[in-house]
Structure formats: structure tokens, C-alpha cells
């Protein structure tokens, strides 16, 4: 994807962040009625213009890079057939999913999706890999389509909606759209409510569809582009970079399939994490700040680590030696204790009426899981999914080893490892809290959310491991059938 469409998409992301931040603040301290909508848009537009001016200044100081090798590719009959074949299989995948929708209560969409869906999806993926090798100019938009297909399975199969959280938030957003506000107003969820309600009032699209489509669509649009920017600054092979972006879907990103405040906050955190890997000037850092603020105003479990990460990144790029020496330890200590402290006070305030006989230990020990009596494909899917934590641990350790071997060029990655370790410690502390205000089977939810945030900071190490694997496969220059 050339620079102009990429800049347009990046500008769209900035505007979305600004709407979330200003809309959330206006809603918290006033209302999202007509006047609140106007105030939010005016503040967002003024800030957007200022940020674009900063971008122009940054571009003047930075020399433009040469065009990608993808721009020089010729487009012949083979390329056309690859492109057309992929779209046919992509449409067939959507057709299969739409023909197996249900309004019933099912445990998994794979209960209804036929076995041959996996075959069609696999063939579509193989054709996409072919396009990544032959049609680099069109490959990234195709990867975005593939991301959307992968993230929208639950969206399509579940006619009424996936999970119960989304119904609660949609009801709240509908009420805010009608009355301007819903009491009480917490300091979280505000960013998602503002985004949904403001875009509903601007476009007149139904809130239920804005809410359902928001996260899968945003993730499919912005995540591949963010990954491409990182990989382009790290590696030279455009083809392997595109295949790596596709391969990262194997990490599953389960939080991107349904729009909830926690999931949306994770999404902005992921973009902030990726953006930090190629931060070169004040404009780049400003984007990371916006992403972190958007995450924070949506949900603190992702937002607070994002803000601490911003502070660490500012220290990393600072020219002040004393700041680098003395600022990191307190920031890491804050990262360890801020979430457990918040949960401690939350538990103390809300657990007054809870009875002690319901208390059970939080957390569970990881264990190797085996699938049940299903068909071969579902057995493999569940075997992989149940044991994904072990796979990610191996990838992280491998990536840390690779980063250590190239430590002179991977210095910034130790900041990511420090953040991940701090959040892991935060998880272990939080897991000891009783969470007496929750029912037994939900008491591990909040610690697990912190653990997921810790895992997200290991994403650069996952990338290093998978790229090293793909590079070794590419050097073999053979196909295994």
C-alpha cells in the first residue's frame, strides 16, 4: 500500500482516537446531547488540524523513502488469476458463514459451520500467500479482507450477538443516544460509548450494527497496516513481511472478534505497542499518546499500562542521562502495583455484603489440554487453542533469545520485556485478591485480563520468532506436499 492511502487511514485513526477522547470527556462531565456532540466534534477537529500540521513539519525533516518493490510489480494474467481466485474463495467463505447463522444459544460457531469451511478457508489462505508473493501491490488490502473474515465469524454466525456484555453496552449506548446521559457515569467505558453514539448521530446508522462491526472492522483495517510499518522498518523482504502479517493471525487475537470496552481498549494498546517500535519523531510519539489516552478512557486495565508505556518511551527517547537512570525504576514499580491497588480498593468497597463461605482461591495452574471426541479438524483447532499459552511462551522465549543475539539493534525491546514482566508480577499479586463481590467463576477474569496485557507487550518477540521461522523456510526453497 503506497503512502497516500496509508496516510489517509492513519489520519482516520487519529480522528477516531480524538472522538473517543473528547467525546468521553464531554460525556463524563456534561452530556452527549446535541450541544455535547458539537463540542466534541469541534475539539476533535481543531486537535486534528494541529496534529496534521505537526505531521507536515515532521515530514519536512524526514527524507522520503524509496517506493516499495511492490510498486514496480507488473500485473499479468497469472497475477489476475491469483487475485480473482482469492476473491472467489473469500466470498465463498462469507457465503458459508451467512448460510449457517443462528439465533439459538450455541457454545461455539464451529458447532454450525460445516467441515468444508475449513478447507475453503485454507485454500483462500494459500491463494493469499500466492498474492503476497506475486501481487505485493494489492496484497496488504487482501490481508485486511482476510483479517476481517477471520474476526467476523462470530459476528456473522450469531445473529443476535456473541456474549452478553455487548447487549448491556448496546442498551446503554441506545439510552445515551436518546437522553444524552445515563447515571451513574463511571470513569471507564466512556470512549466506546462516545465513539458509538457520536458516529450513530453523524451517520444515522443503527447503534447495534455500529457496535457489532466496530472492533472487527477497526482491527482488520488498522492492525495489518501497523504491522506492516513495523516490519518494513525491521526487515527487507516485502514478501516475507506480508506472509508474517498473515501468519500472526495464528495467534488468534480472540479479543478482536466482539466489541466490548475491554476489547477495544486492548486494540488501542496493541496499536500503541506496535507504534512504539518505529517511533522516530514527536509526531510518532504523539500518535502513541493518542492511542494510549483512547485506551485509558475506554478501560483502565489496558489504558493504565498504555500510559505507563508512553512515559517509559518518553524516557527511552530522552537525551537526559539522569532521567534514564532514575525514571525507569519508579515507572516499573507503578506498572507492578497500580492495578492490584485499584482492585484492592474496589474489592474492599464492594465486598461488604459478600459472604466468606463463597470465597475460593483465584487463578488456575496451566495444564496441557487434549481435545475430545470431535472430527479431525475440530480436534486440531481445539488442541491448538487450548494449548496456545504454551506455544506463545515458546515463541516469546525464542524471540527473547534472538533479541539478545542482536541486542545492539534491539535495545528498545528490553523496555517491552520490562513492561511485560511488571504486568506479570501485577497479575500474580492481583490473583491473590479474593474479589468477593464477584461470583466464583468470574473471580479469575480480572487477573486474566492483566495477564493478557502482559502478553501483548511480548508481541515484538513473537514477531521475531515467526519471522526467523519463515526466513528459514524460505531459504529451503522447497515445497512440502
C-alpha positions in Angstrom: 0.0 0.0 0.0 1.5 3.3 -1.1 2.0 6.3 1.2 -1.1 8.3 0.3 -3.8 5.7 1.2 -1.7 4.8 4.3 -1.7 8.4 5.4 -5.4 8.7 4.9 -6.0 5.6 7.0 -3.6 6.9 9.6 -5.5 10.2 9.7 -8.7 8.3 10.2 -7.2 6.5 13.2 -6.1 9.8 14.7 -9.7 11.3 14.3 -11.2 8.1 15.8 -8.9 8.5 18.9 -9.8 12.2 19.2 -13.5 11.5 19.0 -13.1 8.8 21.7 -11.0 11.0 24.0 -13.0 14.3 23.7 -16.4 12.5 23.4 -15.6 10.5 26.5 -14.6 13.6 28.5 -17.6 15.6 27.3 -19.9 12.8 28.3 -18.3 12.3 31.7 -18.5 16.0 32.7 -21.6 17.1 30.7 -23.7 15.0 28.2 -23.7 13.7 24.7 -26.8 15.6 23.6 -26.7 17.9 20.6 -24.5 20.5 22.3 -22.2 17.8 23.7 -21.9 16.4 20.2 -20.9 19.7 18.7 -18.4 20.4 21.5 -16.8 17.0 21.0 -16.5 17.4 17.2 -15.1 21.0 17.4 -12.4 19.9 19.9 -11.6 16.8 17.8 -11.4 18.8 14.5 -9.2 21.6 16.0 -6.8 19.0 17.5 -6.8 17.0 14.2 -5.8 20.1 12.3 -3.0 20.8 14.8 -1.7 17.2 14.6 -1.8 17.3 10.8 0.4 20.4 10.9 2.8 18.6 13.2 2.9 15.8 10.7 3.8 18.2 7.8 6.6 19.6 9.9 7.9 16.1 10.7 7.7 15.1 7.0 9.8 18.1 6.0 12.5 17.0 8.4 12.4 13.4 7.3 13.6 12.3 3.9 11.0 10.3 1.9 11.8 6.6 1.5 12.1 5.0 -1.9 8.9 3.3 -3.1 8.4 -0.3 -2.1 9.3 -3.1 -4.5 5.6 -3.8 -4.7 5.0 -0.6 -6.6 7.2 -1.8 -9.5 5.5 -5.2 -10.0 4.0 -6.0 -13.4 0.4 -7.2 -13.4 -0.1 -10.1 -15.8 -2.6 -12.9 -16.4 -1.2 -15.1 -13.5 -1.5 -12.2 -11.1 -5.1 -11.6 -12.2 -6.0 -15.2 -11.8 -4.5 -15.3 -8.3 -6.3 -12.1 -7.3 -9.7 -13.3 -8.8 -9.4 -16.8 -7.3 -8.7 -15.4 -3.8 -11.8 -13.1 -4.0 -13.9 -16.1 -5.1 -12.8 -18.2 -2.2 -13.2 -15.2 0.2 -16.8 -14.6 -1.0 -17.5 -18.3 -0.7 -16.3 -18.3 3.0 -18.7 -15.4 3.7 -21.4 -17.2 1.9 -20.9 -20.4 4.0 -21.0 -18.4 7.2 -24.1 -16.4 6.3 -25.9 -19.7 5.4 -25.2 -21.1 8.8 -26.4 -18.2 11.0 -28.4 -19.0 14.1 -30.5 -17.1 16.7 -30.1 -20.1 19.1 -27.7 -20.4 22.1 -24.6 -22.3 20.9 -21.2 -22.7 22.6 -19.1 -22.1 19.5 -19.7 -21.0 15.9 -17.9 -24.2 14.8 -20.9 -26.2 16.0 -22.8 -24.9 12.9 -20.0 -24.2 10.4 -19.6 -27.2 8.1 -16.3 -29.1 7.9 -15.7 -27.9 4.4 -15.5 -24.3 5.6 -12.0 -25.0 7.0 -11.0 -26.4 3.6 -12.3 -23.4 1.8 -10.7 -21.0 4.3 -7.3 -22.9 4.0 -7.4 -22.6 0.2 -8.2 -18.9 0.4 -5.2 -18.5 2.8 -3.0 -20.4 0.3 -4.1 -18.2 -2.5 -3.5 -15.1 -0.3 0.1 -16.3 0.3 0.4 -16.6 -3.5 -0.8 -13.0 -3.8 1.7 -11.9 -1.2 4.5 -13.4 -3.4 3.2 -12.2 -6.8 0.8 -9.3 -6.2 2.6 -7.3 -3.5 0.9 -4.1 -4.6 -2.6 -5.5 -3.7 -1.5 -7.9 -1.0 -2.0 -5.7 2.1 -5.6 -4.8 1.2 -6.2 -8.5 0.6 -4.7 -9.3 4.0 -7.1 -6.7 5.5 -10.1 -8.6 3.9 -8.7 -11.9 5.4 -8.4 -10.3 8.8 -12.0 -9.1 8.6 -13.2 -12.6 7.6 -11.3 -14.1 10.5 -12.5 -11.6 13.1 -16.2 -11.7 11.9 -17.0 -15.4 12.2 -18.8 -14.9 15.5 -20.4 -11.7 14.3 -21.9 -13.4 11.3 -22.9 -16.8 12.8 -24.5 -15.3 16.0 -27.5 -13.4 14.6 -28.4 -11.8 17.9 -24.8 -11.2 19.1 -21.9 -13.0 20.7 -21.7 -12.9 24.5 -23.9 -11.0 26.9 -21.6 -8.0 27.6 -22.3 -6.4 24.2 -26.1 -6.4 24.9 -25.5 -4.4 28.1 -23.3 -1.9 26.4 -25.6 -1.5 23.4 -28.5 -0.9 25.7 -26.5 1.8 27.5 -25.5 3.4 24.2 -29.1 3.5 22.9 -30.1 5.2 26.1 -27.3 7.8 25.9 -28.3 8.5 22.2 -31.9 9.2 23.3 -31.3 11.1 26.6 -27.7 12.3 26.4 -26.5 10.5 29.5 -27.0 7.5 31.8 -26.4 7.7 35.5 -24.1 6.8 37.2 -21.2 7.9 34.9 -18.1 5.8 35.6 -14.6 6.8 34.6 -14.4 3.8 32.2 -16.3 2.7 29.1 -16.6 6.4 28.1 -14.5 6.2 25.0 -16.5 3.4 23.4 -19.8 5.0 24.3 -18.7 8.3 22.8 -17.5 6.6 19.6 -20.7 4.6 19.0 -23.1 7.4 20.0 -21.3 10.2 18.0 -21.0 8.1 14.8 -24.6 7.0 15.2 -25.7 10.6 15.4 -23.5 11.6 12.4 -24.3 8.7 10.1 -27.8 7.7 11.4 -26.6 4.1 11.3 -28.2 1.7 13.9 -26.2 1.5 17.1 -26.5 -2.2 17.2 -24.6 -2.6 13.9 -22.1 0.2 14.7 -21.3 -1.6 18.0 -21.1 -5.1 16.4 -18.9 -4.0 13.5 -16.7 -1.5 15.2 -13.9 -3.7 16.6 -13.6 -6.4 13.8 -13.6 -3.6 11.2 -11.1 -1.4 13.0 -8.8 -4.3 13.7 -9.0 -5.5 10.1 -8.2 -2.0 8.8 -5.5 -0.7 11.2 -3.7 -3.8 12.6 -2.2 -5.1 9.3 -1.1 -1.5 8.4 0.5 -1.1 11.9 2.3 -4.4 11.5 3.5 -3.5 8.0 5.1 -0.3 9.3 7.0 -2.2 12.0 8.1 -5.0 9.7 9.1 -2.5 7.0 11.4 -0.8 9.4 12.9 -4.1 10.7 13.2 -6.4 7.7 13.9 -6.0 4.0 11.8 -8.8 2.4 8.4 -7.3 1.4 7.0 -10.8 0.6 8.0 -12.3 4.0 6.7 -9.3 5.8 3.3 -9.8 4.2 3.2 -13.5 4.9 4.3 -12.7 8.5 1.3 -10.4 8.9 -0.9 -13.2 7.7 0.8 -15.7 9.9 0.2 -13.6 13.0 -3.5 -14.5 12.7 -2.5 -17.8 14.1 -2.0 -16.0 17.5 -5.8 -15.8 17.2 -6.4 -12.3 18.8 -9.7 -13.6 20.4 -10.4 -10.2 21.9 -10.9 -8.7 18.4 -14.0 -10.7 17.5 -16.5 -8.8 19.6 -16.8 -5.1 20.6 -16.6 -4.5 24.3 -14.9 -1.7 26.1 -12.1 -4.1 27.4 -11.5 -5.5 23.9 -11.5 -2.1 22.3 -9.0 -0.8 24.9 -6.8 -3.8 24.2 -6.9 -2.9 20.5 -5.7 0.6 21.1 -3.0 -0.8 23.4 -1.8 -3.2 20.7 -1.5 -0.3 18.2 0.4 1.8 20.8 2.8 -1.2 21.4 3.4 -1.6 17.6 3.8 2.2 17.0 6.4 2.4 19.7 8.7 0.1 17.7 9.2 2.7 14.9 8.8 5.9 16.9 11.3 8.4 15.3 10.0 11.9 16.0 7.5 13.9 18.0 4.6 13.2 15.6 5.1 9.4 16.0 5.2 9.8 19.8 2.0 12.0 19.7 0.2 9.2 17.9 1.2 6.7 20.7 0.0 9.2 23.3 -3.4 9.5 21.5 -3.7 5.7 21.3 -2.9 5.4 25.0 -5.3 8.1 26.0 -8.0 6.4 23.9 -7.3 3.1 25.6 -7.3 4.7 29.1 -10.6 6.4 28.6 -12.2 3.1 27.5 -10.8 0.7 30.1 -8.1 1.1 32.8 -6.8 -2.4 32.6 -5.4 -1.8 29.2 -5.2 2.0 29.4 -3.0 2.4 32.5 -0.3 0.1 31.1 -0.5 2.0 27.9 0.0 5.4 29.7 2.9 4.0 31.7 4.4 2.6 28.5 4.1 6.1 27.0 6.1 7.5 29.9 8.8 4.8 29.6 9.0 5.5 25.8 9.5 9.2 26.6 12.3 8.3 28.9 13.9 6.0 26.4 14.0 8.7 23.7 15.1 11.4 26.1 18.6 12.9 25.9 18.7 13.3 29.6 21.1 10.6 31.1 19.9 11.2 34.7 16.3 10.8 33.6 17.1 7.4 32.1 18.9 6.4 35.2 16.3 7.4 37.8 12.9 7.3 35.9 12.7 3.7 34.9 12.5 2.1 38.4 9.6 4.1 39.7 7.7 3.6 36.4 8.2 -0.1 36.6 7.1 -0.2 40.2 4.0 1.8 39.3 3.3 -0.7 36.5 3.5 -3.6 39.0 1.3 -2.2 41.8 -1.2 0.3 40.2 -3.7 -2.3 39.0 -3.5 -4.5 42.1 -4.0 -1.4 44.3 -7.1 -0.3 42.3 -8.6 -3.8 42.5 -7.8 -3.9 46.3 -9.8 -0.8 46.9 -12.5 -1.9 44.6 -12.8 -5.2 46.4 -12.8 -3.5 49.8 -15.6 -1.2 48.8 -17.8 -3.7 47.0 -17.3 -6.8 49.1 -19.0 -5.5 52.2 -22.1 -7.6 51.6 -20.3 -10.7 50.4 -20.2 -13.8 52.5 -17.0 -15.6 53.3 -18.3 -19.1 52.5 -18.3 -18.2 48.8 -14.6 -17.4 48.7 -12.5 -19.7 46.6 -8.9 -19.3 45.5 -8.3 -17.4 42.3 -6.3 -18.5 39.4 -5.5 -21.9 37.9 -2.4 -23.7 37.0 -1.7 -24.0 33.3 -2.0 -27.6 32.1 -1.7 -29.4 28.8 -5.2 -30.0 27.3 -6.3 -32.6 24.8 -9.4 -32.3 22.6 -12.4 -34.5 22.9 -14.3 -36.8 20.5 -14.7 -34.4 17.6 -13.7 -34.6 13.9 -10.1 -34.3 13.0 -10.2 -30.6 12.0 -12.1 -29.5 15.2 -9.7 -31.7 17.3 -6.7 -29.9 15.8 -8.3 -26.4 16.2 -9.2 -27.1 19.9 -5.8 -28.8 20.6 -4.1 -25.6 19.3 -6.4 -23.2 21.0 -6.3 -25.0 24.4 -2.5 -25.0 24.4 -1.9 -21.6 22.8 -0.3 -20.3 26.1 2.4 -22.9 25.8 3.0 -22.1 22.1 3.2 -18.3 22.9 5.6 -19.0 25.8 7.9 -20.8 23.4 7.7 -18.1 20.8 8.4 -15.4 23.4 11.5 -17.3 24.7 12.7 -17.8 21.2 12.2 -14.1 20.4 14.0 -13.0 23.6 16.9 -15.2 22.6 17.0 -13.7 19.1 16.8 -10.2 20.5 19.7 -10.9 22.9 21.8 -12.1 19.9 21.1 -8.8 18.2 20.9 -6.7 21.4 22.7 -3.8 19.9 19.8 -3.3 17.4 17.1 -4.5 19.8 17.6 -2.2 22.8 14.1 -0.9 22.8 12.7 -4.4 23.1 14.0 -4.7 26.7 11.6 -1.9 27.5 8.8 -4.1 26.2 10.1 -7.1 28.2 10.3 -5.0 31.4 6.7 -3.9 30.9 5.5 -7.5 30.3 7.4 -8.7 33.4 5.9 -5.9 35.5 2.4 -6.8 34.4 3.1 -10.5 35.0 4.0 -9.5 38.6 0.9 -7.4 38.7 -1.1 -10.4 37.6 0.4 -12.6 40.3 -0.4 -10.1 43.0 -4.0 -9.5 41.7 -4.6 -13.2 41.6 -4.3 -13.3 45.4 -7.1 -10.9 45.9 -10.5 -12.5 46.8 -12.8 -10.5 44.5 -15.6 -11.3 47.0 -18.0 -9.1 45.1 -18.0 -11.5 42.1 -19.5 -14.9 41.8 -17.0 -17.8 42.0 -16.5 -18.5 38.3 -15.8 -14.8 37.4 -13.1 -14.2 40.1 -10.3 -15.1 37.8 -11.5 -12.7 35.0 -9.7 -9.6 36.1 -6.3 -11.2 36.8 -6.5 -12.9 33.4 -7.1 -9.5 31.7 -3.8 -8.3 33.3 -2.1 -11.4 32.1 -3.3 -10.8 28.5 -2.0 -7.2 28.7 1.4 -8.7 29.8 1.3 -11.0 26.8 0.6 -8.2 24.4 3.9 -6.5 25.3 5.6 -9.7 24.1 4.3 -9.2 20.6 7.6 -7.9 19.2 9.3 -11.1 20.4 6.5 -13.2 18.7 7.2 -11.3 15.5 11.0 -12.0 15.7 10.4 -15.7 16.3 7.9 -16.2 13.5 9.9 -14.1 11.0 13.0 -16.3 11.8 11.0 -19.4 11.2 9.6 -18.0 7.9 13.1 -17.0 6.8 14.4 -20.5 7.4 11.6 -22.0 5.4 12.1 -19.5 2.5 15.8 -20.4 2.4 15.0 -24.1 1.9 13.4 -23.2 -1.5 11.2 -26.3 -1.5 7.5 -27.1 -1.1 6.4 -29.9 1.2 3.2 -31.6 -0.1 
